[in-house]
Amino acid sequence: MTMRNANHAKAFVIILVVICMAIMITPLHAQGDEQLDSVLTMDPLAPQPVGARTEITARLSNVEGRGNPNKVLIFYLNGESLRRIRTDENGVATVLLPELRIGMYTVQVVFEGTQAYRAAIVSMDFEVRGATLSIVSIPPLPNIEFSLDGELFATGEDGIARIQVADMGTYSLEVLLPPDTEVVENTRATFDRWKDGFQPQRSVTIHGDISLEAGFAISHPVSQTFIDLQGQPVEQERIEAISLKGTDGSRFTFPDGEERWLRAGRVARRSFGLELAPIQYSIESVMITGSNVVNQYQQRFFVEPREVWPIQLLLYHAVLRAKDALFGFSLGTALRLEYPNGYVEELPFNDNNEVVTGKLARGVYRVQVLGVPGMAPVTPMALSRDQDVDLKVLSALDIGLGAVLGVVGALGLLLYGRPHLPRVALQTSVDILLLRFLRKPTAVPETAANPAPRPMPARAASVLIPQPVLALDSAPSAGVLYGKEESSPAVSNGAHDDLVSAIIDVSVKNPWLGRRQVAEALQKEDISISPSRVRAVRLRYKLETFDQRVVWLKRYIIANRKRHLTSAQHAALDRVHEQHKLEAETFAPYPGYLGTQDSFYVGHLEGLGHVYQQTFIDVHSGLAFVRVYNARNAQTAIDMLEHHVLPWFRRRRMPIRCILTDRGKEYTALQKDEAYTDFLATWGISHSKTVAKSAQHNRICSRFHREMRKRFYTVILEDNQFQSLGALQQEIDVWIDGCNSEFVSKERNGLTPVQAFLAGETPLLGNRRKAASQQVGNGTHAQQPDEIVSTTFAEVSK
């Protein structure tokens, strides 16, 4: 039973295997009998340049357009087998052809078929042409010739030169253009560079079409015309030289404004290729009679064909008159005018006793009046605007009158305080005329021989009295009473004017003294007065408080031009300045009384690194000193004072008393470096610091720095690249000289800083200016701006 079941199982397995083989064999025979169609295509090819690597792309798909992957395609080139390759998942196969010579070629792709797909074949013809070398001129210029291994070709109207090459390889290429060749009218060209080199001759490797870029610098003819500030033309004959500076670093100097060829642009390499960058030219100088009559680098132009640049010149008129210094009448026959270049010209006066000059270049002229019986010194005149100038001349009449006044003044000084001398002189003269000295003298009573004691002499007040004081006659009567003394006149309730002057004098010259101390000081001068009377006078004239007496002290300094104050007066001013910090910065009674110093970061300049500026300004006159350094520390601050500021003041015997700075690390001892403080102490200069966290306290330097950045650094650093600090310092010195010599401020009564320094003008704040101008009436007279024709900082610095 068991054996039978095993045989049945084997038979079942055999039958099952046979059935499966039958099922598998039947479809295969059906498929082989019914093969599917194949579609084989190739992408068309345009004519290919010689040396180019060409790709042939074939695609195998079924009739429905689906790609047939993993099938073998055979590529033939002109009947020769090239490569066998399988298609990818999209049914695409790509073959890279070898480098071919010029000619026609046939490519054939064969699919041999499979059991499921029928065979397919496709062929295509294509051409291999010569390679094209294209050269694009930048900017587009026609008629530019090139040589490729001796074969010439040139650019067309589109600025592109083309040539075909039959064989691939390396060739010699050269630009055949002499420098400054006029390729078209009003345009000259000079080879500048390739994209990858600067020599006109180079080698080029041909593997298919190649395009190169060649850059050319172009030039155009330009000329200049000159006009004045009113737009009127200026003669070309007056121009001595004109200097230009281009943005490419080039500089040109011409003797006139005639037409000349200037480069219009330079070729620069960019990320996208070559580009023509236009060159901008700035007018650096135009010289007339030895003076530059343009502001440097402010007039700028681009080069265009046949363009005429209108250049505006700083020319001014001057009306000159010669006036008597005292009486103001006209005198003289002519003026001797010396130009900045040394040329001398004599100009006669017209019918209005004036000399009206033509358009003169700005600069410093020297003027002298001719034909004057007297003294007519040479006067410098800085011409920087249209001017109307009265030249003061000391005529013979002025000199004679001065001599007479000198004699009268000497006699006045001799007779001052001695009223009996004129009477004695007159009596003596009468006695001589009447021969009285021959008569016997008359006996005089004893009472007449011993007259009443002489009263206290009048004391001249050396300060300004803000309101008139009642003048009382303190002299005794002219007559003499025999037998008794003449009584003194009654004194009014107010103090005597001499006594008032004495009280004011002591109170102002030493504001620290109270009324009791003032009384004691007057008693030492044999003037008896009580403290209550001192208080009454000081209340009447607003001298009771310490601050009121300091106000009088300032007026006293201004009116009497005091330059050497006592230690008590300095201490009084310092105490008020500590209480009113901002006033300490603005009040300076004389040059050198107060200077302000500050640091200023200019910026990081190419080639120079970090640049810092040290500035010193004299508060009284506004004179500015500027130096640039590569560091900001105590040593640079000391160098500024030791080598530039202090020697300048020392040569004029004008010591500096106090310097105001901020609380920067270069001026304070925050870093345990007291070099700056020790330096000031060595020179006996007191050091005043600004209030903490008060940026406006040192506003004089702050305002100067803002103006210098706006008017100087913004202009000079835009067009210049300095190689050293010395070159930058030279430009700064020229600009500072102009500021000190030409800048006019209302705070200095219309004077320049140099004129204010020489004249000793004192800037006041608010209504103090008006009060001081009304009170200066005791013979002190400040020099007015019209009395100073011209003074420059350079002349004062000599």
C-alpha positions in Angstrom: 0.0 0.0 0.0 2.8 2.3 0.8 4.8 1.4 -2.4 1.7 2.2 -4.5 1.3 5.7 -2.9 4.9 6.6 -3.6 4.6 5.6 -7.3 1.4 7.7 -7.6 3.3 10.8 -6.2 6.2 10.4 -8.6 3.8 10.2 -11.5 2.0 13.3 -10.4 5.2 15.3 -10.2 6.3 14.2 -13.7 2.9 15.2 -15.1 3.1 18.6 -13.4 6.6 19.3 -14.8 5.5 18.5 -18.4 2.5 20.8 -18.2 4.7 23.7 -17.0 7.2 23.2 -19.8 4.4 23.2 -22.3 3.1 26.4 -21.0 6.5 28.1 -21.2 7.4 26.8 -24.7 4.0 27.8 -26.3 4.4 31.7 -25.8 8.0 31.7 -27.0 7.0 30.2 -30.3 4.2 32.7 -30.5 6.5 35.7 -29.9 9.1 34.5 -32.3 6.5 34.2 -34.9 5.2 37.8 -34.2 8.2 40.4 -33.8 7.5 44.1 -33.1 8.6 47.0 -35.3 11.5 49.2 -34.2 11.9 52.9 -35.0 15.6 54.2 -35.2 16.3 58.0 -35.6 19.3 60.3 -35.5 19.5 64.0 -34.6 20.4 66.2 -37.6 23.8 67.9 -37.7 24.6 71.3 -39.0 28.0 71.9 -40.8 30.7 71.4 -38.1 33.9 73.5 -37.9 37.2 71.6 -38.3 38.7 70.6 -35.0 35.4 70.5 -33.2 34.4 67.4 -31.3 31.1 66.2 -32.9 28.5 64.1 -31.1 26.1 61.7 -33.0 22.9 60.9 -31.0 20.6 58.0 -32.1 17.2 57.0 -30.5 15.6 53.5 -30.6 11.9 53.3 -29.9 8.8 51.3 -30.7 5.9 52.4 -32.9 4.2 54.0 -29.9 7.3 56.2 -29.3 8.5 54.7 -26.1 12.2 54.3 -25.8 13.7 50.8 -26.1 16.4 50.5 -23.5 19.4 48.2 -23.2 19.6 47.4 -27.0 22.9 47.4 -29.0 23.4 50.0 -31.7 26.3 49.9 -34.1 27.7 53.2 -35.5 29.5 53.4 -38.9 31.5 56.3 -40.3 31.8 56.2 -44.1 31.2 52.5 -44.0 33.7 51.7 -41.2 32.6 50.4 -37.9 33.0 53.1 -35.3 31.5 51.8 -32.0 28.9 49.5 -30.5 26.9 51.0 -27.6 23.8 50.1 -25.7 20.9 52.5 -25.3 20.0 54.0 -22.0 16.7 53.8 -20.2 15.2 56.3 -22.7 16.5 54.4 -25.7 19.2 57.0 -26.5 22.8 56.3 -27.5 25.5 59.0 -28.1 28.9 58.6 -29.8 31.7 61.3 -29.9 33.2 61.4 -33.4 37.0 61.8 -33.8 38.6 65.1 -35.1 37.8 65.3 -38.8 39.2 67.2 -41.7 37.2 69.4 -44.0 34.8 67.4 -46.2 31.5 65.4 -46.4 30.9 62.4 -44.1 28.2 59.7 -43.8 27.1 58.3 -40.4 25.1 55.0 -40.3 23.5 53.4 -37.2 22.3 49.8 -37.3 20.1 47.9 -34.9 20.4 44.1 -35.7 17.1 43.3 -34.0 16.1 40.7 -31.3 13.6 37.9 -31.0 11.0 40.5 -30.0 12.0 43.5 -32.2 12.8 43.7 -35.9 16.1 45.1 -37.1 16.4 48.8 -38.1 18.9 51.0 -39.9 19.3 54.8 -40.4 22.0 57.0 -42.1 22.8 60.7 -42.3 25.3 62.9 -44.2 27.0 66.0 -42.6 29.7 68.5 -43.6 33.0 69.5 -41.8 33.8 73.1 -42.7 36.8 75.4 -41.9 37.0 76.9 -38.3 36.1 80.6 -37.9 38.3 82.9 -35.9 36.4 86.1 -34.8 38.0 89.1 -33.2 35.7 91.7 -31.6 37.2 95.2 -31.2 36.4 97.1 -27.9 35.0 99.7 -28.7 33.7 98.7 -32.1 36.2 100.1 -34.7 36.4 99.5 -38.4 39.5 99.1 -40.5 41.6 97.4 -37.8 44.0 94.9 -39.5 45.1 91.6 -38.1 47.6 88.9 -39.3 47.1 85.2 -38.8 50.3 83.4 -39.9 50.8 86.1 -42.5 47.2 86.1 -43.8 45.6 89.5 -43.4 42.0 90.3 -42.4 40.3 93.4 -40.9 37.3 94.5 -38.9 34.2 95.6 -40.7 31.7 98.3 -39.9 30.4 96.2 -37.0 33.9 96.2 -35.5 34.4 92.4 -35.9 37.2 90.7 -38.0 36.6 87.1 -39.2 38.8 84.5 -40.9 38.4 80.8 -41.7 41.1 78.2 -40.9 41.3 74.9 -42.8 43.4 73.0 -40.3 43.4 72.8 -36.5 46.5 73.8 -34.7 48.4 76.7 -33.1 48.7 80.0 -35.2 50.5 83.3 -34.7 48.1 86.3 -34.4 49.2 90.0 -34.5 47.5 93.3 -34.4 48.7 95.5 -37.4 47.8 98.9 -36.1 50.5 101.6 -35.5 49.9 103.7 -32.4 47.6 106.7 -32.7 46.2 105.7 -36.1 43.2 107.6 -37.2 40.8 104.8 -38.0 37.8 107.1 -38.6 37.4 110.8 -38.7 38.3 112.5 -35.4 39.1 109.1 -33.8 42.5 107.7 -33.2 43.1 104.2 -31.9 46.0 102.5 -30.1 46.1 98.8 -29.2 45.7 98.4 -25.5 45.2 94.8 -24.5 43.7 91.3 -25.2 41.4 89.8 -22.6 44.3 87.6 -21.4 47.4 89.7 -22.4 48.8 93.0 -23.3 51.2 92.3 -26.2 49.9 92.9 -29.8 51.5 89.6 -31.0 50.2 86.3 -29.5 49.5 82.7 -30.4 46.1 81.1 -30.7 45.1 77.4 -30.8 42.3 76.5 -33.3 39.9 73.8 -32.2 36.6 74.8 -33.7 35.2 78.3 -33.9 37.0 80.8 -31.6 36.1 84.4 -30.6 38.6 86.9 -29.1 38.3 90.4 -27.7 40.9 93.1 -28.5 40.8 96.4 -26.6 41.8 99.7 -28.1 42.4 103.1 -26.4 40.8 105.9 -28.4 41.6 109.6 -28.6 39.6 112.6 -29.9 40.6 116.2 -30.6 39.4 118.7 -27.9 40.0 122.4 -27.2 39.3 124.9 -24.5 37.8 128.3 -24.2 38.1 130.5 -21.1 35.4 132.7 -19.5 35.3 134.8 -16.4 32.8 134.7 -13.5 30.4 136.8 -15.6 30.6 134.5 -18.6 32.6 136.9 -20.7 35.4 135.4 -22.9 39.0 135.7 -21.8 41.8 136.2 -24.3 43.8 133.1 -25.1 47.0 135.2 -25.1 46.7 135.7 -21.3 46.9 132.0 -20.6 50.4 130.9 -19.5 49.7 127.3 -18.9 46.9 124.9 -18.3 47.3 121.6 -16.4 44.9 118.6 -16.7 44.7 115.4 -14.7 42.9 112.3 -15.9 41.2 109.6 -13.8 43.7 107.2 -15.3 46.6 109.0 -13.6 47.8 110.9 -16.6 48.8 114.6 -16.4 49.1 117.1 -19.2 50.3 120.7 -19.3 49.6 122.9 -22.3 50.8 126.5 -22.9 47.3 127.5 -24.4 43.9 126.1 -25.1 44.5 125.1 -28.8 43.0 121.9 -30.1 44.8 118.7 -29.0 44.2 115.0 -29.1 43.3 113.5 -25.7 42.7 109.9 -24.7 38.9 109.4 -24.3 38.9 106.0 -22.5 40.9 103.1 -21.3 40.1 99.4 -21.7 39.3 97.6 -18.4 38.8 93.8 -17.9 35.5 92.9 -16.3 33.9 89.5 -15.4 31.9 89.5 -18.7 34.9 90.6 -20.8 36.6 93.9 -21.9 34.9 97.3 -21.4 35.9 100.8 -22.5 35.9 103.0 -19.3 35.7 106.7 -20.1 38.4 109.0 -18.8 37.3 112.2 -16.9 39.7 115.1 -16.9 39.9 117.6 -14.1 41.3 121.1 -14.5 44.3 121.2 -12.1 45.5 124.7 -12.7 45.3 127.6 -15.2 48.1 130.1 -14.8 47.8 133.8 -15.5 50.5 136.2 -14.4 52.0 133.5 -12.1 48.7 132.7 -10.3 46.3 129.7 -10.5 42.9 131.1 -11.4 40.8 128.0 -10.9 39.8 125.9 -7.9 41.8 122.7 -8.2 39.9 119.7 -9.6 36.4 121.3 -9.4 35.9 121.6 -13.2 35.7 118.2 -14.9 35.1 117.1 -18.5 34.8 114.0 -20.7 36.4 113.7 -24.1 34.1 113.8 -27.1 35.1 114.4 -30.8 35.7 118.1 -31.6 34.4 119.2 -28.1 35.2 122.6 -26.7 35.5 122.8 -22.9 34.4 126.1 -21.3 36.7 126.7 -18.4 35.7 129.4 -15.9 38.5 131.5 -14.4 38.6 133.3 -11.1 39.3 136.9 -12.4 38.4 139.9 -10.4 38.2 143.7 -10.7 39.8 146.1 -8.3 39.0 149.8 -7.8 42.0 151.5 -6.1 42.1 155.0 -4.6 44.8 156.8 -2.7 43.5 158.7 0.3 45.1 160.9 2.9 45.3 158.8 6.1 43.9 161.6 8.3 41.9 164.0 6.2 40.7 161.6 3.5 41.4 163.8 0.4 42.7 162.2 -2.8 46.4 162.5 -3.7 49.0 160.8 -6.0 49.4 160.6 -9.7 49.6 156.9 -10.4 49.9 153.4 -8.9 52.7 151.0 -9.1 51.2 147.5 -9.4 53.4 144.4 -9.0 51.9 141.2 -10.1 52.5 137.8 -8.4 55.0 136.8 -11.1 57.1 139.9 -10.5 55.8 141.9 -13.5 55.5 145.6 -12.6 53.0 148.0 -14.2 52.2 151.7 -13.6 48.6 152.7 -13.8 47.6 156.4 -13.9 44.6 157.7 -12.0 41.5 158.6 -14.0 39.4 161.8 -13.7 37.8 160.4 -10.6 41.2 159.8 -8.9 40.7 156.1 -9.2 42.5 153.2 -10.9 40.0 150.6 -12.2 42.0 147.4 -13.1 41.0 144.9 -15.7 40.3 141.2 -15.0 43.1 140.3 -12.6 44.0 136.8 -11.5 43.5 136.0 -7.9 46.7 136.2 -5.8 48.8 138.6 -3.7 49.7 141.9 -5.4 51.9 144.7 -4.1 50.6 148.3 -4.6 52.4 151.6 -4.1 51.1 155.1 -4.7 53.4 157.3 -6.8 53.7 161.1 -6.8 52.9 161.6 -3.1 54.8 164.3 -1.0 55.0 162.1 2.1 55.2 158.4 2.9 53.5 155.9 0.6 54.7 152.4 1.6 54.2 149.3 -0.5 51.0 147.6 0.5 50.2 143.9 -0.2 46.7 143.2 -1.6 45.2 139.7 -1.6 42.8 139.7 -4.5 40.2 136.9 -4.0 37.1 138.9 -4.9 36.0 142.1 -6.5 37.5 144.8 -4.2 37.1 148.5 -3.6 40.3 149.6 -1.8 41.3 152.9 -0.3 45.1 153.1 0.1 46.0 155.1 3.1 49.0 157.5 2.6 50.8 159.7 5.1 51.1 163.0 3.4 53.4 165.8 4.4 50.5 167.5 6.1 49.8 164.3 8.2 53.5 164.1 9.2 53.6 167.8 10.2 50.3 167.4 12.2 51.7 164.3 13.9 54.8 166.2 14.9 52.7 169.0 16.3 50.5 166.6 18.2 53.5 164.9 19.5 54.9 168.2 20.9 51.5 169.0 22.3 51.2 165.6 23.9 54.6 165.9 25.4 53.7 169.3 26.9 50.4 167.9 28.1 52.2 165.1 29.9 54.5 167.7 31.4 51.6 169.9 32.6 49.3 167.1 33.7 48.8 167.4 37.4 50.7 170.7 37.5 48.0 173.4 37.0 50.3 176.1 38.3 52.9 175.7 35.5 50.8 177.5 32.8 50.1 180.4 35.2 53.7 180.6 36.2 54.8 180.6 32.5 52.2 183.2 31.6 53.1 185.4 34.6 56.8 185.1 33.8 56.2 186.1 30.2 54.2 189.1 31.3 56.8 190.1 33.8 59.5 189.9 31.2 57.5 192.0 28.8 56.7 194.6 31.5 60.2 194.6 33.0 58.7 193.7 36.3 61.7 191.7 37.3 63.5 195.0 37.7 61.1 196.2 40.5 61.5 195.4 44.2 59.4 192.5 45.4 56.3 193.3 47.5 56.1 191.9 51.0 53.6 189.1 51.2 51.7 188.4 54.5 52.6 185.3 56.4 49.2 183.7 55.8 49.6 184.0 52.1 53.0 182.4 52.2 51.4 179.3 53.8 48.3 178.7 51.8 45.7 176.0 52.5 46.8 172.4 52.1 46.5 171.2 48.5 43.6 168.8 48.1 44.1 165.2 46.8 45.1 165.2 43.2 42.6 163.8 40.7 43.3 160.1 40.0 42.7 159.1 36.4 40.5 156.0 36.2 42.2 153.2 34.3 38.9 151.3 33.8 35.8 152.0 31.9 33.0 153.7 33.8 29.6 152.6 32.3 27.8 155.8 33.2 29.0 159.4 33.5 30.3 160.5 36.9 29.5 163.9 38.3 32.6 166.1 37.8 33.3 168.3 40.7 35.9 171.1 40.8 38.4 170.1 43.5 40.8 172.9 42.9 40.9 175.9 45.3 39.7 179.4 44.2 42.1 181.5 42.1 42.1 184.3 44.7 43.8 184.3 48.1 42.2 185.8 51.2 44.6 187.5 53.5 44.4 186.7 57.1 42.6 183.3 56.8 42.6 180.3 54.6 40.0 179.7 51.9 37.4 177.1 52.7 37.1 174.0 50.6 34.0 173.6 48.4 31.2 171.4 49.6 31.2 167.8 48.5 28.0 166.3 47.2 26.3 163.2 48.8 27.9 161.0 46.2 31.6 160.2 46.4 34.1 162.4 44.7 34.8 161.3 41.1 38.5 160.7 41.9 37.5 158.5 44.8 35.0 156.6 42.7 37.7 156.0 40.1 40.0 154.7 42.8 37.4 152.3 44.2 36.6 151.0 40.8 40.2 150.7 39.9 41.1 148.6 42.9 38.0 146.5 42.7 38.5 145.6 39.1 42.2 145.0 39.2 41.7 142.6 42.0 38.2 141.2 42.1 38.9 139.0 45.1 39.0 142.0 47.5 35.9 142.7 49.6 34.8 146.2 50.6 36.9 146.2 53.8 40.0 145.0 51.9 39.4 147.7 49.3 39.2 150.4 52.1 42.5 149.1 53.6 44.2 149.1 50.2 43.1 152.8 49.6 44.3 153.8 53.1 47.8 152.6 52.1 47.6 155.2 49.3 46.7 157.9 51.8 43.0 157.8 50.8 40.8 157.6 53.8 37.4 155.9 53.2 35.1 153.6 55.1 34.0 150.2 54.0 30.3 151.3 54.0 31.3 154.1 51.5 33.1 151.5 49.3 29.9 149.3 49.4 27.8 152.3 48.4 30.0 153.0 45.4 30.1 149.4 44.3 26.4 149.0 44.5 25.9 152.1 42.4 28.2 150.8 39.7 27.2 147.1 39.9 30.5 145.9 41.4 29.1 144.3 44.6 29.3 140.6 43.6 32.4 138.7 42.4 30.9 137.8 39.0 30.0 141.5 38.4 33.6 142.5 39.1 34.9 139.8 36.7 32.6 141.3 34.0 34.3 144.7 34.6 37.7 143.0 34.5 36.9 141.6 31.0 35.9 145.1 29.9 39.1 146.5 31.4 41.2 143.9 29.5 39.4 144.7 26.2 39.6 148.5 26.5 43.2 148.7 27.6 44.5 145.8 25.5 46.0 144.1 28.5 48.2 141.2 27.6 49.9 140.5 30.9 47.5 139.9 33.8 48.3 139.4 37.4 47.9 136.0 39.1 44.9 137.3 41.0 43.2 138.3 37.7 43.9 135.0 36.1 42.5 133.2 39.1 39.4 135.3 39.0 38.8 134.5 35.3 39.4 130.8 35.9 36.9 130.6 38.7 34.2 132.2 36.6 35.1 129.9 33.7 34.8 126.8 36.0 31.3 128.0 36.9 30.3 128.8 33.3 32.2 126.1 31.3 30.9 127.2 27.8 32.0 130.8 28.4 35.5 129.6 29.1 35.8 128.4 25.6 34.7 131.6 23.9 36.4 134.3 25.9 40.0 135.0 25.1 41.2 138.6 25.6 44.4 138.2 23.6 46.2 135.7 21.3 47.6 132.9 23.2 45.3 133.3 26.2 43.4 130.1 25.3 44.0 127.5 22.6 41.9 124.4 21.9 43.3 121.1 20.6 41.5 118.0 19.4 42.0 114.8 17.4 40.1 113.9 14.2 40.0 110.6 12.4 40.3 111.2 8.7 39.9 107.6 7.6 41.7 104.6 6.1 43.5 105.9 3.0 44.9 103.5 0.4 48.7 103.4 0.7 48.7 105.4 3.9 46.6 103.3 6.3 44.8 104.9 9.2 45.2 108.7 9.1 44.5 110.9 12.2 44.6 114.7 12.3 45.7 116.9 15.2 44.1 120.4 15.2 45.1 123.5 17.3 43.0 126.7 17.1 43.8 130.0 18.9 40.4 131.0 20.3 41.1 134.7 20.2 42.0 135.0 16.5 40.8 131.7 15.0 44.2 130.8 13.6 44.3 127.1 12.8 47.2 124.6 12.8 46.7 121.1 11.3 49.0 118.1 11.1 48.3 114.5 10.1 49.7 111.3 11.6 49.3 107.5 11.4 48.6 107.2 15.1 46.5 108.9 17.8 48.4 109.1 21.0 50.1 111.5 23.4 53.2 111.6 21.3 51.4 112.9 18.2 49.6 115.5 20.3 53.0 116.6 21.8 54.7 116.7 18.4 51.9 119.0 17.1 52.6 121.5 19.9 56.4 121.1 20.2 57.4 121.4 16.6 54.6 123.5 15.0 52.4 125.5 17.4 54.7 126.6 20.2 57.6 127.7 17.9 55.1 129.8 15.8 53.9 131.6 19.0 57.4 131.8 20.5 58.8 133.6 17.4 56.2 136.3 18.0 57.0 136.4 21.7 53.4 135.3 22.5 53.3 132.6 25.1 50.3 130.2 25.3 48.7 130.3 28.7 46.0 127.6 28.6 45.0 124.7 26.2 41.5 123.2 26.2 41.1 119.5 25.2 38.5 116.8 25.5 39.0 113.8 27.8 40.5 111.5 25.1 43.2 109.0 26.1 45.9 111.1 24.3 45.3 114.1 26.5 44.5 112.4 29.9 46.3 109.9 32.1 43.7 107.1 31.7 46.3 104.8 30.4 48.9 105.7 33.0 50.6 107.9 30.5 51.0 111.5 31.7 53.4 112.5 28.8 51.0 115.2 27.5 50.2 116.6 31.0 53.9 116.7 31.9 54.8 118.4 28.6 52.3 121.2 29.3 53.6 121.6 32.8 57.2 121.9 31.5 56.1 124.8 29.3 54.1 126.4 32.1 50.8 125.9 30.2 47.7 125.1 32.2 45.5 122.2 30.9 41.7 122.6 30.9 39.4 119.6 30.0 35.9 119.6 28.7 32.9 118.6 30.8 32.4 114.8 30.7 29.9 113.6 28.1 29.6 117.1 26.6 30.4 116.8 22.9 29.6 120.5 22.3 32.0 121.9 24.8 34.9 121.8 22.4 32.7 123.0 19.6 35.3 125.3 18.0 37.3 122.3 16.9 34.2 120.2 16.1 32.8 122.9 13.8 36.3 123.2 12.1 36.5 119.5 11.6 33.0 119.4 10.0 33.9 122.2 7.6 37.3 120.6 6.7 35.8 117.3 5.9 33.1 118.9 3.8 35.2 121.5 1.9 38.7 119.8 1.8 38.8 116.0 2.3 35.6 115.3 0.3 37.2 117.1 -2.7 40.9 116.2 -2.4 40.5 112.5 -1.7 38.0 111.9 -4.5 40.6 112.6 -7.3 43.9 112.0 -5.5 45.7 109.0 -4.2 48.6 110.1 -1.9 51.8 108.1 -1.6 52.9 109.6 1.6 51.7 111.7 4.6 54.1 114.4 3.4 52.2 114.8 0.1 48.9 115.0 2.0 50.3 117.5 4.5 51.4 119.8 1.6 47.8 120.0 0.3 46.6 120.6 3.8 49.1 123.4 4.4 47.9 125.2 1.2 44.2 124.9 2.3 44.9 126.0 5.9 46.9 129.0 4.6 43.9 130.0 2.5 41.5 129.7 5.5 43.8 131.7 7.8 44.4 134.4 5.2 41.0 134.7 3.5 38.2 133.4 5.8 36.2 136.3 7.3 34.1 135.8 10.4 31.5 138.0 11.9 32.7 137.0 15.4 36.0 138.8 14.6 34.3 142.0 13.3 34.9 141.0 9.7 38.6 140.2 10.0 40.5 137.2 8.8 42.2 135.1 11.5 45.6 136.6 10.6 44.2 140.1 10.7 42.6 139.4 14.0 45.9 138.1 15.4 47.7 141.3 14.3 45.0 143.7 15.3 44.4 142.1 18.7 40.6 142.0 18.1 38.7 140.2 20.9 35.5 138.2 20.0 32.6 138.9 22.4 29.3 137.2 22.9 25.8 138.7 22.6 25.3 142.3 23.8 28.8 142.6 25.2 30.1 143.5 21.7 27.8 146.5 21.5 28.6 147.5 25.1 32.4 147.3 24.5 32.2 149.2 21.2 30.4 152.0 23.0 32.8 152.1 25.9 36.1 152.1 24.0 36.4 155.9 24.2 39.5 156.5 26.1 41.9 156.6 23.2 42.0 152.9 22.5 41.0 152.1 18.9 40.8 148.7 17.4 42.1 148.4 13.8 39.1 148.1 11.5 39.0 145.7 8.5 39.3 148.5 5.9 42.5 149.7 7.5 44.1 146.3 6.8 44.3 146.0 3.0 45.6 142.4 3.0 47.6 140.1 5.3 48.2 136.5 4.6 49.1 133.7 6.9 52.2 132.9 4.9 53.5 136.5 5.3 52.9 136.4 9.1 54.7 133.0 9.4 57.9 134.3 7.8 
